[in-house]
Amino acid sequence: MIHEGLPTQLPDIDPDETRDWLDSFDAMLDERGRDRARYVMLRLLERARETQVGVPALRSTDYINTIPPEREPWFPGDYHVEQRIRAFLRWNAAVMVSSANRKGLEVGGHIATYQSSASLYEVGFNHFFRGQDHPGGGDQIFIQGHASPGIYARAFLEGRLDEQQLYRFRQEVQHGPGAGLSSYPHPRLMPEFWEFPTVSMGLTGINSIYQARFNRYLQNRGVKDTSEQRVFAFLGDGEMAEPESLGAIRIAAREELDNLVWVVNCNLQQLDGPVTGNGKIIQELEANFRGAGWNVIKVIWGQGWDDLLARDVDGVLVNKMNSTPDGDFQTFSVEDGAYVRENFFGPDPRLRRMVEHMTDGQIQKLPRGGHDYRKVYAAFDAATKHVGQPTVILAKTVKGWTIDALEGKNATHQMKKLTPDDLKKFRDRLYLPISDRDLERSYEETGAAPFFHPGADSPEIEYMMQRRQELGGSMPKREVRAKSLKLPGDAMYTELAKGGGKHPVATTMAAVRLLRDWMKDPEIGQRIVPIAPDEYRTFGMDSMFPSAKVYNPAGQTYQSVDRKLLLKYTESVQGQMLHEGISEAGAMASATAAGSAYSTHGEHMIPFYIFYSMFGFQRTGDSIWAMADQLARGFLIGATAGRTTLTGEGLQHADGHSPLLAATNPAVVHYDPAFAYEMAHVMRSGLERMYGTGGPDGNGENVIFYITVYNEPVEQPAQPDDVDVEGILRGVHRVSTTDGEGPRVQLMASGVAFPWIKEAARLLSEEWGVRADTWSVTSWNELARDAVASEDQNLLHPDDAPRVPYVTSKLEGSGGPFVAVSDYMAAVPLQIARWVPGDYCVLGADGFGFADTRPAARRFFKIDAQSVVVRSLQALADAGEIDPAVVAKAAAQYRIDDPTAVSDVKQEGGAA
């Protein structure tokens, strides 16, 4: 056993040798002191790590740079030219945000983040980030959302954006398409520029980890050689408080993702104050990452501290650095040298003597490591050469660096406008050739300061362009290079069209059956990426284990407990199935990486993420938004859907609202099919729309198909000869109709609710003399969207013939009132109420879920067949077609207000 890094229960096989080592250590301690002994021990631990001796790592190290000066590599660039480039970028980034907040506009923005991280980005852009034209395939860069102005500023110098676009930062509509710039990295808003959406804080961390993992997945499965590609992710120290930021770091270490580099900009500030004023965020993060198995590189102090640390023979300076909290360091960043001399160096005479040769001005300018270009370069160089572990660079900076009005202040995040005097001081600090008159003239003409460009033939721009050309082109850049896929034909879907015969089948099983068939297809089979969060057996997918296998980059190094079974759990380096453990967030990150591979890798991959529906949109809705923003494609399968189909699980598993959450995302196409043949048409449509020749450019649509399926076995009819495919795909089709005289009602249901209206139609006919037509609503959401789009069309084109919503035209002429029911809350079918051509009544499962049988739950929510009958009779009574006394009689006869009335009704397949 190992406790706090010390052996406690291991036998000593050579006590004499051990005694020699301990005596040597004691002698060094007596002769050279504790500090020297400590140093030697740290070096021995470091050497043990280098030689792969299994010694536990320290959880944190001294508050100094990980890479000492003597180990810093030679800097290969032109330091002066790159410094000038950074000055241009800093100016243009700040002016862009300040301009966006001129009087009469004031659309916000963030100045300080990029100013603190400019050196971190520029080291990458000039020396490490490989573009898509690089022979190795190019790197993937997750850029911190609030730093977007600096990235736009670089694109401006490269000639990718013009001055007018910079003036139109955060103005995406009023000047016309493409004339302005999005606030943050938004691929959907700027699809040729941004690759990864990052401003939903926390998602950058987990998404970048699973992106790096997916790159290895592509490599190991032989889809694409990604061996030279890296993933860089830029995050803020305040952002690391988000659970998603650190929640998956063990995955990166476990899978040895040395293709992943995180750069955490530690400016010690959140949005409103210090990240941890009484503590030390860099030390906290170091402990987290080291404990998880990452390689940690700290870049805390700039070159100005090297001489002082070399003089620190007794460790007093390092001790002061270790013991000073972040709140004080933030204060030191805004005070003058005299204050720092008195309050940092002053309390200890040894420290005071250490800086007695320095002026107050020199002390004030002692730099932080994240602004020291050579220190940052050394960190990147070490990170990209490290093998066997992911690396995190913890770089200490000052928020708002180089802008006197902003530097280090708690309110920096909210300071979005610079006065002319602020800009003059900023200009002078950057040594830019902009005269006062130029500034004044620009303010007179535009209300803002001018942007600066030294000219395309200037040494700085030529240097910048040459570096990017050698590294594979400009970044960020999103380009679709995937080749079209040959999709399966009609034969693929014939089995589902046959129905289930005498055997009831759950729609989950129908979806899985089609997935298995897809995976056997010679064209698309290897491009399917099945994903599940530890629920493959729940959804009947364990039959895939022996053939498709579970992906594991280490293979399977153990004897499986079920190895003798036919459906044994099998892991493989070439495995196709992504088994994410109990992590819906991780599964969504994998789905996003797979669904955007057509743009990030030029390879179409088809994610098929199947999950407990309650834990999809409810738990990871933000990730689904990010997936949509990244223009990813794929299938999200909300299995065990509905509020009453899984009622044995209870409240937190009872999904009565995911279609409503899905409706809020414009990229999500939701279907709730009732029959296997509907499932076939819906899934085929999804495949063709996303991976066929649809969309505005013929390369497929950037949508996500969300399909809710159920675990309840129900009768699956064969596809009728006159199947209404258009109705299925647009949202509603008639399943049955009855002839004869008398009152008539139209019954509408989706998904697992269809058997209820089928039974209700029988009861209405046999017991109450009412004729009922039945309709399967495959998508309430798509019907509502079409109707809203119709009204928008009519608003914009009042002189044209009015466009009629599909649901209106489809239901027009049907006799009697409409009664709709689903296994969701009433608000789901109520989405179409405005456009139903007649009286419209809705039944829904509103309220909290609970544990019981399906019949009891449906009677409780009053959505079962008998409740549909009573509601239909009530609608007919309201229309004056039957006597109201009939309604009361039916309600009493069926006891629709009493769940105990169905306590003896058996159910099938109620478990997960």
N, C-alpha and C positions, 0 to 999 in steps of 0.2 A: 504493500500500500504506500501511497505517497500523500503526505499531508503538508500543505503549505510548501511544497517543493522539497521536503526532507524525507528520506527513507526511514520508516518506523518499524518495519517488520520483515526486512530482508536479511538473510544470513550473510555474515562477513566471511568470505571464502579465503581471505588472506589478511588476518588481523595485523601482522607485522607491517605489511605494506601500508595499510590504512594508518597505523600509528606513525609511520614515517611522514606521510602526507600531512597529518594533523600537526605533528611537531614542526614541520616546515612552515605551516601556516601560522602557528603560534609565534615562531621566531620572527617572521615578517611583521606580524602584528606588534611585537615588542620593539623591534628595531625601527620600523618605518611608520607605524601608527595606523589608526583605524581607516583613514582616508585611502592610504595606499593599499591596504588589505581589501578594502571595498572595491577599488578599481580593478585589482587583479582578479577578484572573484567575478566581476561583471565581464571581464575579458574572457575568462574561462567559460562562462555560460554562453557567451557569444560564439566562442570557438566550438563548443559542443553543438550548438545549433548549426554551424557551418558544416560540420562533419556528420550531421544527422544522428548524433547520439541522443537517445530518448530522454532528455532532461526537461522537466517542465520549464516553460518560459516565465520570465517575470511578468507580473501583471501591469507594472508601470516602471518607467525608468526616470532618471533625473530630468528636470525641466530644462533641458538643453537639446541641441540638435542631435539627431540620431547619427548623422554623417559628420565626423570631425573634419576640420580644414584639410588635414593631410590626406584624407581619402576622397576629397572632391576631385572629380575628373576635370580635364582641360575643357574649357568652354569653346566650342567650335565656331560660334557665330561672331558677327561684328557687333560687339557690345554697344558701341555708340549709336550705330544705325538703329538697332532694335530699341534702344532707349528713346530715340526720336519718334519711332513708330508708335510706341506706347503713349508718348505725349500727344500725338495727333488723335489717337483713339480716345484717350481720356477726355480731351476737349470736345470732340464731336459727340461722344456719348452723353456728356453732361449738358451740352447745348441742346441736344435733341429733347431731353426730358424737360429742361427749363423752357424751351420753346413751346412744348406741348401744354405748358401751364401759363402761357401768356393770357392777358386779359381777354375775356370773351371766349376762350377755349377751355382751358383748365381741365384737361382729361387725365391728369395724374401721371404716374410713372415713378421710377426709382433711380436715383443718381448714385447713391453711396455704395451699393453692392458691387457694381463693376469697378468702381474706383479702388475698392479694397482688393479685388481679385484680378486686376489687369495683368499683372506679372504672371500669375498662375496660368491664365489662358494663353498669353503670348509665348511663353516657353513651349507650350503644347503646339500652337499653330506654326511656330517657326522651326520646330525641331522634332516633334513626335507624332502629331496627328496625321495619319495617312488618309488621303482622300479616296474616292471611289475609283479613280483611274489608276491607283497604285496596283502593281502586279499581284500583290497579296490580297486584294479585295477591299481594302480600306477599313478604317476604324469606325466605331460608332460612339458618338459623343453626346452625352446627356448634359446639356448646358443649364446651369441654374437659372430659373425663370426670371428673377429680378435683374439678371445680368444681360438681358437681351439688348439693351441699348449699345453696349460695347460690341456685341456681335454684329449689329447693324452698322456700327461705325466702321468696323473692319471691312464689311461688304461694300461700303461706300468707297473706301480707299482702293479696293480691288476693282471698282467699276461695275459691281453687280447691282448696286442701288444708286439712285441719283439724289441730288440735293433736295428736290421736291418731295421725294418719298420720306426723307428724314424729317422734313418740316411737317409731314403728315403722319407722324408717329401717333398711334392710337386713333387714327381716323380712317377706318376701313371702308366706309360706305359713301360718305358725303362727296368725295372727289371722284367716284367711279371705281369699278373693279380694278384691283391691283395697283391703285394709285397711292394707297397708304400702307402702313405697317401695323401688324398685330402687336398687342401689348406684350405678349410673352411668346415663348416657343409653341406655336399652334400649327401643326401640319395641316389640319383641315382648312385653316384660314390662309395659310401660305404654303400650298402643297409642293412647290418646287424648291422651297428654301429649308424649312424645318423638317427634321426627321422624328424627333421625340418631344412630346408634350411633357413639361416638367414642373409647371408652377403649382400643381396640386401637391403641396409639400408632403414629403414622405414617400410618394410613389416612385420618385427617381431611384431611391435606394433599392427597393425590392425589384423594380422593373429592370434595372441595370444588371442585377445579379442573375435574374432569370434570362436576360438577353445573352449574357456571357455563357450561361449554361446551355442555352439553346444553340449557340454557335458550336459548342462542343458536340451537341446532339447531332447537328447536321454533319459535322466532321466524322463522328463515329459511325453514323449510319450510311456514310458514303454519298450523301446528297451533294455536299459541296466541301471543298478544302478551305477551312477557315483558320488554318494553323497560324497564319500571319496576321490575323485580325485581333484587335484589342477593343475592349469597351472601357471608355473613360467616363466617369460620372462626377460632376461637380455638385457639391452640396454645401449648405451652410451649417455652422455649429448649432444655431438655434433650431434648424430643421431636424437635427438629430434627435430631438425630443419626441418627434412623431413616432408612434410604435412601428409603423411600416419601415422606417429608416433602418433600424437595427434588428428588426424582427426576423430577417432571413440571412443574417451574416454568417451563421453557422453553415448554411447550405454552401456558400461560396468556399468556405474553408474545407468542408467535408469532401467536396468534389474537386479540390485543388485547382480552382479557377485562377491560374496565374495569367490569364488573358484579361483580367479585370483590375482596373486601377481606380480607386476613389480619391478625389481631392476634396478635402473638407476645409472650406475657408473659415478659419477660426478667428473672426474679428471680435469675438467675445460679446457680441450684441445680438439680441433678438430684435423684434420690431419696436418694442417700447422701452427696453432696458437691457441690463446685462443678462447673458445666458445663465450664469451662475456666479453672482457677485461674490459670495462667500467661499466659493470653491475654485476649482481649476478644470475647466471643461476639457482642455486638451488631455490632462491626466485621466479624467474620467473616461474619455473616449478611448485612450490608449489601453486602459484596463479592459474595456469592453471588447475591443478588437483583438488584443493579445489573448484574452481568455477564450475567444471564439476560434483562434487559430490563424489570424491574419498576420501578415508582415506589416509592421507599423514603422513609418518614417516620419519623424517630427522635424519640422522646419520652423523653429521658434525665433532664433536670433540671426540678424544679419552680420555681415563681415565686420562691422564696427565693434562687435562684442568679442571677436576672436582673440584680440590681444589681451583684453581684460580677463577672459577665461584662462588664457595661458598663464597669467600672473596668479591665478587662484590656486596656489600650491596647498593651502590648508582647507579648501572647499568652502570658504565662507560665502563666496559669491553664489556658488551653486545652491548652497543652503538657503540663501536669501531668495533666490529664484524659486526654489521649491516651496517656500513658506509664504510667499506673497500671493494673496488671492486675486482673482481676475478683476474684481471691482477696483482694486488699487491700480492694477496695470492699465485699466481703462482710464482712470484718472490721470496717470502719468502721461498718457498719450495726448492729453489736452493741456497739460501744464507746461511751464517753461523749465529750462534746465536747472535753475536755482531750486525750484520746488523738488525736482527729482533728486538733486544732490542731497537735499536736506532730508527727504522722506524715504528715499530708497537706499542711498549709500550712507547717509548721515548717522543713523542710529548706531552703527558699528564702526569704531575708529579704523579697523582694518579695511573696511569697504571705502571709507572716506579717503584713506591714503591711496587706495587703488586708482582713484580718479582725480587726484589733486593736480595732475599734469594737464587735465582737460578743462576747457572753458565751459561755461554754462551752455553756450550755443552748441558745442560739440556733444555734450551730454543730451541735450534736447533732441539731437538728430540721430542718436543711437537707434539703428533700424530694427524693425521686426523682420523675421526671416521670410515671410510670405511676400515681402516687397523686394527682396534681394534676389536679383535675377540668377546669379551664379548658384546660390543656395537652392533655389527652386529647380534649376537645371539639374543639379546633382541628385535631387530627390527623384525627378522624373527618370533620369538615367538609371538610377538604382532600381526603381520600381519596374521599369520595362525589361530589366535584365534578371529580375528575381524569378526563381523557378519553384514551383510546387505549392505556392500560396497566393491568394489575392493580396493586393497591397493597398493600404490606405495612407495617404499623405495628409498629415495634420499640419496645416500651414497657418501660422499666427500672423494676423494682419490688423490694420486699423480701418474701421469702416469710414468711408468717405476720404480715404487717403489722398493727399495732394490738394484738397479743397479746404482752405482754412475755415470757411464758414460751416463745414460739415464734420470735419474730422473728429471721430470718437464721441460725438454727442449722442445722448440717449434719444433725442428727437430726430436723429439723422434720417431715419426711415421715412418720416413724414415730411421732410424738407425737399420740396420738388421744384423750387424756383430759386434761381440765383440772381441777385441784383447786379446792375452794371459794375458796381464797385467789387462785388465778389468775383465777377468774371475777370476783371482787370488783374486782381491778385492771382487768380488761377492762371491766367495767361502768362504772367511774369514768372510764376513758379515753373511753368512748363517751357519757358523761353520760346514762345511762339511769335512769329513775325506778324502780329495783328495790331495795328495802331489804334489809339483811342478813337481817332476819327472814323476808322472802319467800324469799330464797335457802335459808335453813336449813329452812324449812317444806317447800319443794319437795324438798329432799334427803331429808327424813324420810319424805315421802309417796311419792316416785317413785324415789328414788336418783339424781336428776339435777336440774340447774338448771331453772328455769321458762322457757318461751318468752315472748316479749314481743310484744304487739299493742296499738297505741295506740287502737284502736277504729275501726270503719268510717267514723265521721263525723269523724275527726281530720283536720286540714289535710294531713298527710302522705299519708294513704291517699286522700283525695279528689284530691289532686294526682297521685298515682301512677295512679289509675284514669282520670283525665281524660287524662293523657298517652297511656296505652295506647289509650283510646277514639279519640283523634285520630289515632293511628298505625295503627289497624286491628285492635285487639283484643289479648288476652293472648297471650304467647308463653313457651315453645314450646307448640305445639298441633298435634296431628295429626288431620286430619279428611278422610274419604273423600268426595269430591264428584263422582267420575267417573260419567258416565252409562253404562248398560249398552250393550254392543256387540251387534250382530246378527251372529252367527257363521255361517260357511259351512255348507251342508247336505250331504246325501249325495253330490251330484254332484261335489263338490270332490275326493272320494277314490276315484273310480272307476278312474282311470288306474293308481294303485298297486295296486289290487285285481286288475288284469289280469295282474300279474307281468311278467317280462321276456321271455317267449317263449323263443326259441332263444338269445338273447343274455344272457350273464352280466352282472349289474349289481351294483356295490358298494352297500352300504346308505347310504354317504355320498351317493351320487348320488340315491338314492331320497329321502333327507331334503331335499336341495337342490331336487329336482324339486317336491316338495310346497311348499317355501318359495316357489319362483317362482310357483306357482299361488296361494298365499295373497296374494302381493304384487299380483296382478292383481285380487283381489276388491274390488269397489267399496266394501264396508263396512269391512273391516279392512286392506286393502292398504297404505294410507298410514300405518298405525299400526305396521307391522312395522319394526323397527330392526335390520337386519343388521349384525353386528359381527364383525370378524376382525382378528387381529394380523399383518398382512402375509402372509396365507396364502389370500386369496380364490382365486387361480389353483390352488393346491394342492388345494382342495376343489371345483374345477370351477365356481366362481361367477363367472369372468371374463365369462361371457355376460351378466351383469347390468350390467356397467360402462356400456355405451352407453345403456341405458334407465333404470336406477335411479340411476346415477351415484354417484361418491364425494363425500361431503360435504366442502366446503372453504369457509369463510366468505369467502375472497377469490376464489372461483371458480377458473378455470384461466387463468392469465396467460401461459402458455408454449405452444409448439407441441409436442404430444406426439410422442415418437419413433415411436410406433405409430399415428399419426393416420390412416394410410391403410388400416389393418386394420379388419375388421368388428368385432372385439372390442377396440377401442382403449380404453385407460385414460382415463376421462373424469371430471373433477372439476367440481363445480357448487356454487353457494351453496345451491341447493335439493336437493342430493344426498341420497339416502336411506341410502347405505351408509357406515357409520363404519369407516374404515380407520385402525387405530391404530398402524401401524408395528410395529416389533418391541417390543411392550410388552403382555404379557399382563395386567400390573397395570393399565395404562390401559384395556384392553378391559374388564376386570372393573368398573372404576369407571364406565365408560359403561353397562355392563349394569345396574349398580345404579341409576344415575340414571334410565335408561329404565324399568326394572322397578318403580320406586316413583313414577313420574309420576302414577299414578292418585290418589295421596294428596298429593304435593307440588304438583301442578298441576291436579288434577281432570281429567286426560286419560289414558285408557288407552293405553299404548304397549307394544309387544310385542317385547322384545329377543330376538334370535336370535344368540347368541354362539357361533361355531363355531371350534374351536381344536384344535391337536395335543393329544390327550387327556393325554399325559404332562405337559404344561405347564399343565394346568388345576388339578385338585385338588392336585397335588403342589406346584406353584409358587405358586398364589394361593389356597390353601385358606382362609387367614385372611380374605381379601377375600370369599370365598363365604360364610363365616360372618357377616361384616358385612352382606352382601346379604340373608341370611336374617333377621338381626336387624332390618333396616330394613323387613321385611315386603315386600320386592320380589318380583316375579314375573317369569317368563320362561323361556326355553329356553337351556340350556347344552348344546352339542353337542360331545361328546368324539370328534372325528374321528381317523382313523388309530389307532383304539383297538387294544388287545390287545398281548400280549407278542411275538407272532410274525408279525403281519401286516405289519410295517414293519421287518423285521429288517435290511434293507440299511442302515438308519440307525444301528443299534447301540444300545448300552446305554442311553444317556440318552433314547432315544425309545421304548423298549420298555415300554409301560404294562401292567403285570400286576397293578395294585393299586388303580386309581382307584375301582372299586365299593366297596372296603372303606373308603376315605376318604369317599366319598359316604355310606356307611351311618352314619358318625358324626354327620352333620348331620341333625337331625330334620325339617328343612324340605325336604330334597332327595329327590325321588322319582326313583329311578334305573331305567332300562330298558335292556336289552341285546338289542334285537330281531334276529332272524335274517332275516326276510323283509320285503319291501316292504309287503305288506299288513298285517303287524304294525306296521310303522312308521306307516302311515296311521292305524290305530286308536289307537296310543299318542300321536301328535301331536295328533290330534283330541281325545282325552281331556284332554291338557294344556291345549289351548285352552279347552275347555269348563270344566274345573275352575278354571283361573286367571282366565278372562275371561268366564265365563258366570254363571249364577245360583247356583252352588254356595257352599259355605262356610256358617258359622253365621248370617251376616247377609244371605245372598243376593247378595252382591257379589263372589263369587269367593273361592277359597282362597288363602291366603298361602303358597304352596309354589313350588318351583323344579323344573322338569323337567330332569333330566340324562339325556341319551340318548347312549349310546356307539355309534358307527358305524365302519365299516371301509372301507379303500381296496381291499380284495381283491374283484374281480368274482366273484360266485357265481351259481349258478342261482337264479332267482327264480320260484317257482311261482305260479300264479294262486290267488286266495283260494278256498278250498273253499266249496261251497254251504252246508255246515253249520258254517261257521266259529264257533269258540268265542270270542266276543268277551269274555265275562266272564273266561275263562281267560287270554286275552292280557293283559287289563288287571290282573288280580290276580296274575299271575306265571308261570303254567304252563298249557300245553294240549297234548293229545296230537295229534301230526301223523300218525302211521301206526301200524298194528298188523298183525300177521301171524297167520294161522290155522295150524292143524296141531298135531300131537303133538310131544312132545319137550321138552327144557329150554327155558326162556324167561328172557329178561332184559329189563329196562327201561333204555333208554339216554336220558340227559338231557343237553341241551347248550344253551348260550346263544350268541347272536350268530354270529360267524363260525365257531364250532365245530360248528354243526349239520351241515354237509356231512361232517364227520368221522364222526359217529354214523350218518349215512345210509349212508356207505360201509361202516362197521363192521357195520351191520345186514345189508348184502348179503353181506359176507365170512362173517359168522357163519352165515348161512343156507346159502350155497352151499358153504362149505368145512368147516364144523364141525357142521352140523345143529342149530343153535341158532336159535330164533325170537326176534326182538327187536322190541319196540315202541319208537317214538321220541317224545320229548317236547321241545318247545321251551320253555325256561325264559326268559321275557322279563324276569323280575326276581327274582334270588335275594334281593335286599334287601327287596323288598316282601313276599315270602313269609315271610321271617324276622320282619319287623315284625308281620305279621298273627299269626304264631304267638306271639310275645311278648305281643302285646295280648290274645290268647286266654287265655294263662296268667294275665295280670294280672286279666282279667275273672273267671276262675274263683277266683282268690285272694280277691277282694273280694266275690264272691257265691257262697259255697260251697253255699248251699241251692238255687241255680238249676241247671237242666240244664247240664252242662258245655258250654262252647263249644269246638268242634273247629277247630283250625287249618285253613285252606283247603288247604294243601299235603297235609295228612293225608287229608282227605276226598277230595281230587282223585285221589290215588294209591292210595287204599284199594282192595283187591281185585285189583290188578295182579299178575300172576304173576312170580315170580323175583326175584332181587336187583336193586338199582338201581345203575347206574354213571353217574356224573356227570362231565362234562368241560367246561372252558371255556378261553378263551385268557388266563385270569388265574390267579393263584396259587390253590392248593387251598383256602385259607381262604375264598374267595368262595363256592363251592358248599357248603363245610362249614357255612355259616351255618344251613342248614336240616336238618342231620344229625339233630338231636334229634327232629324231627317226621316224618321219612320212615318210613312204616309197613313196614319190612322192612330187610334187610341193605343198607347204603349204602356204596358205594365211590366215591372221588373221585380224579380225575387233575387236576393243575394245573401251570401253568408257574412253578414256584418257582425262585428264584435270579435272578442278574443276566442281563439280555439281552445280545445280541451281534449282530454283523453276519454274515448268511449268507442262504441261501434259506429260504423258508417250510418246505418239506419237511424240510430239514436241522434247522431250529430245532425243529420239532414232534417230530421223531424224538429229538432231544437231550433235550427235556423230557418225552418219552414221553406225548404227548397226541394223536398222530395216530390215524388210523383203526385201524391195525394194533395200536397200543398199547391202544386201547379194546377191541379184540377179545381181546387177551391178558388184560386186566384183567377182562373179562366172564367168560372161561373160568375164571379163577382164582376169581372169586366163586362160580361154579357148582360148582367143585371143593370150595371151602370148605363149601358147602351140601350136599355129598355127592351132587350130581346128575350129575357126570361124573368120569372118572378123572383124577387129578392129572397123569398122564403126558401128557395132551392139552395141558395148559398149557405144559409144558416143550417139547413138540413145536412149538407155535405160536410161542413166544418165540424158539426157534432158527430156525424157518422165516422169520419176519419180521425177525429181527435187530433187535429193538426197542432194543437197547443200543448200536447202531452207526449213527451219523449218516452214515457213508460209504456205507451201504446205499442211500441215496436221492440220491446225488450226481448221478445222471443224470436225476432227475425235474425236468421243466421247470415254471416258474411263470409266471403272467400278472399284469402290473400290480403289480410289487413296489415301485416307487419311490413317493415321497411325492406 
